[in-house]
Amino acid sequence: MRLFYSACALVVSCGIAHAQGAGMALDAAQGNWMAFHHTNDGGVGTDVCVGVSVDTQIALRVDENDIEIRFSDPKWSLPNNTRGNVTVAAGNYSHLFHTMAANPTMLIGEMTADEAKDLLVALETAPSAKLTFGAKTTKNVPLAGSTKVLSTFQGCVQQAGLADLGSPAGPTNSPF
């Protein structure tokens, strides 16, 4: 349960309004990966979908306006207006994201739907990923459990009509 609250903090710390009937709901968890959604109308609709690796604190977040990748570390102390590049590499995939600080412990990069589709395929199929912050700091991201969780995340985005991130992979897209 501690991981769920850490994951919520990673996402909620930046930009979800808390209206009456609002809340976060866990949709899937496997390994250190979690998918959840936010509703502001008592569960009738979904306004935010999230897929997150809690231990390495990388998240994908989609709402009606943005598709984002987020990186967080409670040890960071980022000054206001910090900007930097983060490269995500997994299998044959490698992409440089331009990020900026949302608060002292979080960087956010925006993505297009096509960039998100490519990232999701890589994270769902590779055994691990590597995050490189600038040219000096790296983190390894274990991807065990990511297929189920990120498929659930894609299904959330698709069902809520927030973006087209492709069809979910794996058993979530099976009638059996």
Residue pairs with C-beta under 8 A, 6 or more apart in sequence:
3 29
3 32
3 34
3 54
3 55
4 26
4 29
4 34
4 36
6 54
6 57
7 34
7 36
7 50
7 52
7 54
7 59
8 24
8 36
10 52
10 54
10 57
10 59
10 70
10 72
10 106
11 38
11 48
11 50
11 52
11 59
11 61
11 70
12 24
12 38
13 102
13 103
13 105
13 106
14 70
14 102
14 103
14 106
14 108
16 22
16 38
16 48
17 40
19 40
19 41
21 39
21 40
21 41
21 42
21 43
22 38
22 39
22 40
22 41
23 38
23 39
23 43
24 36
24 37
24 38
25 36
25 37
25 38
25 39
25 43
26 34
26 35
26 36
27 35
27 36
27 37
27 152
27 153
27 156
28 34
28 35
28 148
28 149
28 152
28 153
29 35
29 145
29 149
30 144
30 145
30 146
30 148
30 149
31 142
31 144
31 145
31 146
31 149
32 53
32 54
32 55
32 56
32 142
32 144
32 145
33 51
33 52
33 53
33 54
33 145
33 146
33 148
33 149
33 150
34 50
34 51
34 52
34 54
34 149
35 49
35 50
35 51
35 52
35 149
35 150
35 152
35 153
35 156
36 49
36 50
36 52
37 46
37 48
37 49
37 50
37 156
37 160
38 46
38 47
38 48
38 49
38 50
39 45
39 46
39 47
40 47
45 160
46 156
46 159
46 160
46 162
47 63
47 64
47 160
48 61
48 62
48 63
49 61
49 62
49 63
49 153
49 156
49 157
49 160
49 162
50 59
50 60
50 61
50 62
50 153
51 59
51 60
51 149
51 150
51 152
51 153
52 58
52 59
52 60
53 59
53 141
53 142
53 146
55 142
56 131
56 139
56 140
56 141
56 142
57 71
57 72
57 73
58 69
58 70
58 71
58 72
58 88
58 131
58 141
59 69
59 70
59 71
59 72
60 67
60 68
60 69
60 70
60 116
60 119
60 120
60 150
60 153
61 67
61 68
61 69
61 70
62 68
62 116
62 157
62 162
62 163
62 165
63 162
64 162
66 110
67 110
67 111
67 112
67 113
67 115
67 116
67 163
67 165
68 108
68 109
68 110
68 111
69 86
69 88
69 97
69 99
69 108
69 109
69 111
69 119
70 102
70 106
70 107
70 108
70 109
71 86
71 99
71 106
71 107
71 109
71 131
71 133
72 105
72 106
72 107
73 105
74 105
75 105
76 104
76 105
76 106
77 104
77 105
78 101
78 103
78 104
78 105
78 106
78 107
79 101
79 104
80 101
81 100
81 101
82 100
82 101
82 107
83 98
83 99
83 100
83 101
84 99
84 100
84 107
84 133
84 134
85 96
85 97
85 98
85 99
85 133
85 134
86 96
86 97
86 99
86 107
86 109
86 131
86 132
86 133
87 94
87 95
87 96
87 97
87 131
87 132
88 94
88 95
88 97
88 119
88 122
88 129
88 130
88 131
89 129
89 130
89 132
90 122
90 123
90 125
90 126
90 128
90 129
90 130
90 141
90 143
91 122
91 125
91 126
92 122
93 118
93 119
93 121
93 122
93 126
95 115
95 118
95 119
97 109
97 111
98 109
99 107
99 108
99 109
100 107
100 108
100 109
101 107
101 108
102 108
111 119
113 163
113 164
113 165
116 163
116 165
117 165
117 166
120 150
120 153
120 154
120 165
120 166
120 169
121 166
121 169
122 129
123 129
123 143
123 146
123 150
124 143
124 146
124 147
124 150
124 151
124 169
124 170
125 147
125 169
126 143
127 143
127 144
128 140
128 141
128 142
128 143
129 140
129 141
129 143
130 138
130 139
130 140
130 141
131 138
131 139
131 140
131 141
132 138
133 139
147 169
147 170
148 170
148 171
148 172
150 169
151 168
151 169
151 170
151 171
151 172
151 173
152 168
152 172
154 165
154 166
154 167
154 168
154 169
154 172
155 168
155 172
155 173
157 163
157 165
158 164
158 165
158 167
158 168
167 173
